Amino acid sequence: MTNKKEQLEEFYNYKHWRDIQRNQLNTSSNIIFTFSATIIGFTVNYLMKNKICSCETINSLLRLSVIALLFSILFYLVMNISKLIDFRKTARSIKRAIKNEITFEDIGKKTKLLGDISWWSFWLELAFALIGFIFLIISIFKTIY
């Protein structure tokens, strides 16, 4: 019975799930970044080919789309930089905890702000990507109809 209990404890190990969460965050963020950069390329290409578009509303929507997507990419960069700083600070804190200079509980307290910045940056990256995509879709529908 204890063997099964130990297996369950290992399976639900906090560190294991944090690794999965970190990998999923990275993958999701990279997909959003790629999506945003691709849409920017499409939109800029469209604007350059159709310089004399008769509808200024469509051009404005396309420009707003590019601006929102650029903000999405900016928050992608902020998230990645904050994660790198967080990993470095966590690694240093773990070394200090091993030397008994700080407690392991202090590590979470010291890196909480960086973790929050990473998550907020991810959500803002996603929000601006969606806003940019919505502006693009609206401008395409206005072009078609």
Number of C-alpha atoms within 10 A of each C-alpha: 5 7 8 9 10 11 11 11 11 12 12 11 11 11 11 11 12 11 11 12 12 12 12 12 15 17 12 14 24 14 12 22 23 13 16 27 18 13 19 23 13 13 18 15 11 13 16 9 10 11 9 10 12 9 10 10 13 20 19 13 20 25 19 17 28 26 17 23 29 20 20 29 25 16 24 23 18 18 26 16 15 19 20 14 15 20 15 13 16 16 13 12 21 18 13 15 16 11 10 10 11 14 14 14 9 13 18 13 9 14 17 13 13 19 18 14 18 24 16 15 22 23 17 19 27 23 16 23 26 18 18 26 22 14 20 23 15 15 19 14 11 13 12 7 6
